Amino acid sequence: MPSTLSYKAKIVKKMMSGPIDKLILVAVNIDKEAYKRAKELGIDVIYGHVLD
C-alpha cells in the first residue's frame, strides 16, 4: 500500500466527498531539503525544527 502524501490525500478526498484545497505536512523535525521540496510542490509545512 503506498504511503505517499498525495495517495493519502486522494483517500481523504473520497471519504470527505469534496475537493482538497491544500496539502499540509506536519512534522516534529524536517531537513532543509525536504522543507525546500515541500514548498516547491506547494505543500504547507508545520514543523518544530529544520535540521541541517
N, C-alpha and C positions, 0 to 999 in steps of 0.2 A: 504494500500500500504506500503510495507516495506521501511524503510529508512536507512538500513544499508549501510556501505561504499561499501561492496562487491556487493550488489544489484545495487547500483548506478554505480559502475564500469562496471558491465555487460551491463547496458543500454548504457553507453558511448561507450563500445566496439562495440555494434550493430550499433550505429549511425556512428562511425568512420570506420567501416568495417576493423579493424586491431587489432593487439594484444595490450595488456596492459603491458607495461614494468614494471611499479611500481605504487603503490598507495601512494598518498600524502594527509595527513590530515593537513588542515590549521586552526589554532585556535588562538584567542587572548590570552586566558588563557587555561592551561591544568593542571590537577592534576598529581601528581607523578605517581600514579598507572596507569592512562590512558596512560601516556607517556611511562612508562615501558612496558605495554602490547602492545602498538603500535609497539615498537621496537622489541619485541618478535615475532610479527606477520610479521615483515619485512616491516612495513609501515613507510615511511618517514614522519617526523612531522616538520612543520613550525609553530612556536609559538612566542608569545610575552613574557609570563611569565609562569613558572611552579609553581603551588600552592601546599603548603604543605598539 
